[in-house]
Every structure is written in C-alpha cells, then in structure tokens.
Amino acid sequence: MDIQVIIHTNDEEHSKEVVSRLVEQNISTKLDHYLKKFDKNDAEGMIETTIDKNKKGLFDGKIQASLDGKSFRFEREDYKNLDDLVNHLFDHFKQALSDM
C-alpha cells in the first residue's frame, strides 16, 4: 500500500522538515507492523498531520488518516513540546489500529 503523507504547519520556528521527520519516524517505528494489515495491491492510504501554534504559544495538532477506506482522526491541544505532541498523536493512532 502506498501511503500519501501530508504535513501542514503554521509555525515558522519549527519548520515543516522537523514535523516531517517526526511523522516519518513514528510511521516507520510505531505503525509499521499495524500498517501491514492494509498491505494490498489496490489499497490506498493517506495520513494528514496538522500542527499549529496557538495564541498561548503552545502546540495544537491533529491527524486525519484514511487507510483502505477506514477513517481515523485524533486531535490534541496545548502541548509545550512539539515532539511530545506528535508522539502522543501517533500513540493514539497506534492504539486505534491495534483495536481493529
């Protein structure tokens, strides 16, 4: 299955490259085993990650994903550390995939 990864961010201090690295790392380490369930010839996947800095100066994030017709959405707010936010979102994504 080919997975299209889309990254959105409004924070210039933490560039898109940093968020992309965190997302790719989480996909390859946390989700690799669970994504094998969707590994079919005609399966399509998309993982869209949005990270924004809010008015408090903290990070808000969400993951919207579609894997072979199944939809997922996870959202968290007010994280001081960008790494913690992305890792936490992917922890919830992993849990949802393991429950399938």
Secondary structure by P-SEA (a helix, b strand, c coil): cbbbbbbbbccccccaaaaaaaaaaaaaccccccccccccccbbbbbbbbbbbcccccccbbbbbbcccbbbbbbbcccccaaaaaaaaaaaaaaaaaac
